[in-house]
């Protein structure tokens, strides 16, 4: 099962005096939604030649108070071979049976994966929201938002209107469902570390290792909300690395229990773009290619965006 998560971004619109504009159905407040629907509904390939990335998107039928769609996120610029039939255990292969079909991938060939997105604009609010599905370590948010924001600001430069998009930290600090859930375990991760202190545990000497330290909660455990202050006390500043027992950790992940045997990983601190995302792999269903089924993601996205919107509107 692939790792699937949600990243939520807050959208704002400002006028020439740097004042926030409320999102409405008419006037300047309607321009952002119209712009997003136009760009995301064209199914036209957009290419960023510097990053060697592409995307094309299409809209799905509108929900009750949101619009959504599917993005085909593409990667090119790397020549490679695709070997079909390669993933087979060696002890299950008889002599002569391990035949591979090799397909050559050229530098101009696209590798595309589907990414779901959802947009929600609370009525008469200065905050709008767009959420993107993540697929393992991949997210199209930077590429898509860079294009959408840039195109809007160029189009309305003469009207002195400016659109912005900023990442909302969807974590235990903001999500009340996750915050109050019991913590089953905490994992601290250091991506690269000198192996000298651990030579006694390593058969073959290596220069660097990836260190993971897992802390299992005893008994019923504590709620994630109680751990947030604990982690912050080990950070010199917000979103900084965490130091525990003299070791600098770059990532902290909490496994929380949501009941009915459902557990969710919450990224508290991240050394990459995973910080601020919530894994929903066990809350959705998958098709035969192990891609998430959109119908199962839609309510999870809407609920998560709604929780964030309520907290930001009523801090």
BELLINDA-V600352 format. One record per pair of residues at least 4 apart in sequence whose C-alpha atoms are under 6 Angstrom apart, sorted by the first residue. I is the first residue (numbers start at 1). J is the second residue. D is the distance in Angstrom with one decimal. If there is no record, write none. Layout:
BEGIN
[[I | J | D] [I | J | D]]
END
This chain:
BEGIN
[[2 | 136 | 6.0] [3 | 136 | 4.5] [3 | 281 | 5.7] [4 | 134 | 5.5] [4 | 135 | 5.1] [4 | 136 | 6.0] [4 | 279 | 5.6] [4 | 280 | 5.7] [4 | 281 | 4.9] [5 | 133 | 5.7] [5 | 134 | 4.9] [5 | 278 | 5.2] [5 | 279 | 4.0] [5 | 280 | 5.2] [6 | 132 | 5.8] [6 | 133 | 4.9] [6 | 134 | 6.0] [6 | 277 | 5.5] [6 | 278 | 5.6] [7 | 131 | 5.5] [7 | 132 | 5.3] [7 | 277 | 5.2] [8 | 130 | 5.9] [8 | 131 | 4.2] [8 | 168 | 5.5] [9 | 129 | 5.6] [9 | 130 | 5.4] [9 | 166 | 5.3] [9 | 167 | 4.3] [9 | 168 | 5.3] [10 | 128 | 5.8] [10 | 129 | 4.7] [10 | 165 | 5.5] [10 | 166 | 5.3] [11 | 127 | 5.8] [11 | 128 | 4.8] [11 | 129 | 5.6] [11 | 164 | 5.7] [11 | 165 | 4.6] [12 | 127 | 5.6] [12 | 163 | 5.8] [12 | 164 | 5.3] [13 | 20 | 5.8] [13 | 21 | 5.4] [13 | 162 | 5.7] [13 | 163 | 4.6] [14 | 18 | 5.3] [14 | 19 | 5.2] [14 | 20 | 4.6] [14 | 21 | 5.5] [14 | 161 | 5.7] [14 | 162 | 5.2] [15 | 19 | 5.5] [15 | 160 | 6.0] [15 | 161 | 4.8] [16 | 160 | 4.7] [21 | 126 | 5.8] [22 | 29 | 5.6] [22 | 124 | 5.6] [22 | 125 | 5.1] [22 | 126 | 4.3] [23 | 29 | 4.2] [23 | 124 | 5.4] [23 | 125 | 5.7] [23 | 126 | 5.9] [24 | 29 | 4.7] [24 | 30 | 5.2] [24 | 124 | 5.6] [25 | 30 | 4.9] [26 | 30 | 5.1] [36 | 40 | 5.8] [37 | 41 | 5.7] [40 | 57 | 5.3] [40 | 58 | 5.9] [41 | 58 | 4.4] [41 | 59 | 5.0] [43 | 56 | 5.1] [43 | 57 | 4.7] [43 | 58 | 5.1] [44 | 56 | 5.3] [45 | 55 | 5.7] [45 | 56 | 4.6] [46 | 54 | 5.4] [46 | 55 | 5.4] [47 | 54 | 4.4] [48 | 52 | 5.8] [48 | 53 | 5.4] [52 | 76 | 5.5] [52 | 77 | 5.9] [53 | 74 | 5.6] [53 | 75 | 4.8] [54 | 73 | 6.0] [54 | 74 | 4.7] [55 | 72 | 5.5] [55 | 73 | 4.6] [55 | 74 | 5.7] [56 | 71 | 5.7] [56 | 72 | 5.4] [57 | 70 | 5.7] [57 | 71 | 4.2] [58 | 69 | 5.6] [58 | 70 | 5.7] [59 | 68 | 5.9] [59 | 69 | 4.1] [60 | 68 | 5.8] [60 | 69 | 4.8] [62 | 67 | 4.6] [63 | 67 | 5.8] [66 | 119 | 5.7] [66 | 120 | 4.8] [67 | 119 | 5.4] [68 | 117 | 5.6] [68 | 118 | 4.2] [68 | 119 | 5.9] [69 | 117 | 5.6] [70 | 115 | 5.8] [70 | 116 | 4.7] [71 | 114 | 5.6] [71 | 115 | 4.9] [72 | 112 | 5.8] [72 | 113 | 5.6] [72 | 114 | 4.7] [73 | 112 | 5.2] [73 | 113 | 5.4] [74 | 110 | 5.6] [74 | 111 | 5.3] [74 | 112 | 4.2] [75 | 110 | 5.5] [75 | 111 | 5.2] [76 | 107 | 6.0] [76 | 108 | 5.9] [76 | 109 | 5.9] [76 | 110 | 5.0] [77 | 107 | 4.3] [78 | 107 | 4.8] [79 | 105 | 5.4] [79 | 106 | 4.7] [79 | 107 | 4.7] [80 | 105 | 5.0] [81 | 103 | 5.6] [81 | 104 | 4.5] [81 | 105 | 5.6] [82 | 102 | 5.5] [82 | 103 | 5.0] [83 | 101 | 5.6] [83 | 102 | 4.4] [84 | 100 | 5.7] [84 | 101 | 5.0] [85 | 100 | 5.5] [115 | 133 | 5.7] [116 | 133 | 5.3] [117 | 131 | 5.5] [117 | 132 | 4.5] [118 | 130 | 5.6] [118 | 131 | 5.3] [119 | 129 | 5.6] [119 | 130 | 4.3] [120 | 129 | 5.2] [121 | 128 | 4.4] [134 | 138 | 5.8] [134 | 139 | 4.9] [141 | 145 | 5.8] [142 | 146 | 5.8] [145 | 149 | 5.8] [146 | 150 | 5.9] [153 | 157 | 5.6] [153 | 162 | 5.5] [156 | 161 | 5.7] [169 | 276 | 4.3] [170 | 276 | 4.9] [170 | 277 | 5.5] [171 | 175 | 6.0] [171 | 276 | 5.6] [172 | 178 | 5.3] [172 | 179 | 4.4] [175 | 179 | 5.9] [179 | 224 | 5.1] [179 | 225 | 4.8] [180 | 223 | 5.3] [181 | 223 | 5.2] [181 | 256 | 5.9] [181 | 257 | 5.8] [181 | 258 | 5.9] [182 | 221 | 5.9] [182 | 222 | 5.3] [182 | 223 | 4.3] [182 | 256 | 5.6] [182 | 257 | 5.4] [183 | 221 | 5.7] [183 | 222 | 5.6] [183 | 223 | 5.5] [183 | 224 | 5.7] [183 | 255 | 5.9] [183 | 256 | 4.4] [184 | 217 | 5.2] [184 | 255 | 5.6] [184 | 256 | 5.5] [185 | 215 | 5.4] [185 | 216 | 4.2] [185 | 217 | 5.3] [185 | 255 | 5.3] [186 | 214 | 5.5] [186 | 215 | 5.0] [186 | 253 | 5.8] [186 | 254 | 4.6] [187 | 213 | 5.5] [187 | 214 | 4.2] [187 | 252 | 5.7] [187 | 253 | 5.2] [188 | 212 | 5.6] [188 | 213 | 5.1] [188 | 251 | 5.8] [188 | 252 | 4.6] [189 | 211 | 5.7] [189 | 212 | 4.5] [189 | 249 | 5.5] [189 | 250 | 6.0] [189 | 251 | 5.0] [190 | 210 | 5.9] [190 | 211 | 5.0] [190 | 249 | 4.7] [190 | 250 | 5.2] [191 | 210 | 4.8] [192 | 208 | 6.0] [192 | 209 | 5.6] [192 | 210 | 5.1] [193 | 208 | 5.2] [193 | 209 | 5.4] [194 | 207 | 6.0] [194 | 208 | 4.7] [195 | 207 | 5.5] [195 | 208 | 5.0] [195 | 209 | 5.7] [217 | 221 | 4.8] [234 | 242 | 5.6] [234 | 243 | 5.8] [235 | 240 | 5.7] [235 | 242 | 5.2] [241 | 250 | 5.3] [242 | 248 | 5.7] [242 | 249 | 5.2] [243 | 247 | 5.4] [243 | 248 | 4.4] [243 | 249 | 6.0] [250 | 271 | 5.2] [251 | 269 | 4.8] [251 | 270 | 4.4] [251 | 271 | 5.7] [252 | 268 | 5.4] [252 | 269 | 5.0] [253 | 266 | 5.6] [253 | 267 | 4.6] [253 | 268 | 5.7] [254 | 265 | 5.6] [254 | 266 | 5.2] [255 | 264 | 5.7] [255 | 265 | 4.6] [256 | 263 | 5.4] [256 | 264 | 5.4] [257 | 263 | 4.5] [258 | 262 | 5.3] [258 | 263 | 5.5] [265 | 279 | 5.4] [266 | 278 | 5.1] [267 | 275 | 5.3] [267 | 276 | 6.0] [269 | 275 | 5.4] [270 | 274 | 5.8] [270 | 275 | 4.3] [284 | 296 | 5.2] [284 | 297 | 6.0] [285 | 292 | 5.9] [285 | 293 | 5.6] [286 | 290 | 5.1] [286 | 291 | 5.3] [286 | 292 | 4.4] [286 | 293 | 5.1] [287 | 291 | 5.6] [302 | 306 | 6.0] [310 | 314 | 5.9] [311 | 315 | 5.3]]
END
